[in-house]
Amino acid sequence: MLFMLIVKASTNSEGGNRPNPELNAAMSKYNEELVEAGVRVMAKGLHPSSNGKRISFPEPGGEPVVTEGPFPEPNNLVAGFILIDVESKEEAVKWAMRMPDPQGYGEGQIELRQVFEF
């Protein structure tokens, strides 16, 4: 079963603030554990929304609209993700609970979502 651990953005990640060396080490260790367990499929961080664009589709059949970042409300944005392949939702939750605070500032939040497999 595929699950995505979605790391929510914060004011710090949106500000382009990099994690401190301790958090970098903790996240590296966590990623190594995922790899050693054979469950990590992919893990990536994202640039702040100030480097992004949002494409919306306001009307059926209408032209898409492009909006330049940054976007408001960092808590509704994504800072990164880890894709894992595990046996159950319970196992996915256990891996999510082991992740260090991804923001390192007490602002960390992870959303766990199962991925459709077609």
C-alpha positions, 0 to 999 in steps of 0.5 A: 500500500502506498502512502504519502507523508505530506509535510505541511509548509510553515512560515519558516519554510515559506520564508526559505529558512533551512533546517538547522544542522541537528534537524538535518541530521535527524531527517537524514537518519529517518530517511536512512531508516526508511531505506533500510526497511525497504519502504521508502519510494521517494522523498523530496522537499519543495521550494517556497511558494514564492518560486511557484505558480498556481494554475486554476480552472475557474470555468468549465471549458474556460482558459486556465488562470496562472497566479504567481506565488507566493501564496497566502496561508502557509498551513495550506501549502506543502513543503515536501513529501515522502512516499512509502510502500507499506503493508497497512495503514497502521504501519504507515502511521507508525512511520509517520510518528517516527518522523522528526518535527519536519519544520524543527520550530514546533510548527511541524505538521504531517498529513498522511494520505493513501495513494490510489493504485490503478 
